Amino acid sequence: GEDGVRARPRGAEGVPAAVRGEGRTSLLGTRVSLDQHVAGWVAKHREPVVLHGDVQDGRFCPVRPRPDIQHATSVPLLAGGNLVGVLNVNFVRRRRPLSVGELKALSILASIAAAALHGSALYREAQHAEQRQRLAAEVLELLSRTGEQTSILREILLRVKEFTGWLVSDGRLGED
């Protein structure tokens, strides 16, 4: 069987975003340090790593060793030269190492996944920009109304809070 994990780099941390394999779902969404992990090395150096059997490699130290893993391959997910994640594929059943053709196919899959992840991130950014533009239009519309200035300001601050989650009071920003 295979166990795959994709981690979205966040500084020196990653977040497993997809997993497969028995007992692996607890990893989803948890922050893991990349400093000493294979995925961290792959993210930092942007180079794939292929491992066989027990990991005895000075570049990284497994925090939760998995003696059941027979072969492991970690590939950086690069889109336009930007790192968007790391694909880890672990094989727990005894099998021969991946062939050159299989490694090439995995590299192609990683490229496709990276492009999809990058496109998804760009889409989310566009949605947030659209929300900010709508908020700005609402604020301008409120400012153009006649009426009591205090109620307009209160309405503006409510819209800012609704969009950002931040409160504005006494001239200071703070979380709700």
ZIWOCOR-V286611 format. One record per backbone hydrogen bond with DSSP energy under -0.5 kcal/mol. CO is the residue of the C=O (numbers start at 1). NH is the residue of the N-H. If there is no record, write none. Layout:
<<CO:NH> <CO:NH>>
//
This chain:
<<1:92> <1:93> <3:90> <5:88> <6:17> <6:18> <7:9> <7:86> <8:15> <10:13> <12:34> <12:35> <13:10> <14:32> <15:8> <16:29> <18:6> <21:24> <24:27> <25:28> <27:30> <30:16> <32:14> <36:61> <37:41> <38:42> <39:43> <40:44> <41:45> <42:46> <42:47> <49:74> <51:72> <54:56> <57:60> <63:65> <65:67> <66:69> <68:70> <70:53> <71:91> <72:51> <73:89> <74:49> <75:87> <76:78> <77:84> <77:85> <79:82> <82:79> <85:77> <86:7> <86:88> <87:75> <88:5> <89:73> <90:3> <90:92> <91:70> <91:71> <99:103> <100:104> <101:105> <102:106> <103:107> <104:108> <105:109> <106:110> <107:111> <108:112> <109:113> <110:114> <111:115> <112:116> <113:117> <114:118> <115:119> <116:120> <117:121> <118:122> <119:123> <120:124> <121:125> <122:126> <123:127> <124:128> <125:129> <126:130> <127:131> <128:132> <129:133> <130:134> <131:135> <132:136> <133:137> <134:138> <135:139> <136:140> <137:141> <138:142> <139:143> <140:144> <141:145> <142:145> <148:152> <149:153> <150:154> <151:155> <152:156> <153:157> <154:158> <155:159> <156:160> <157:161> <158:162> <159:163> <160:164> <161:165> <165:176> <167:169> <167:174> <169:172> <172:169> <174:167>>
//
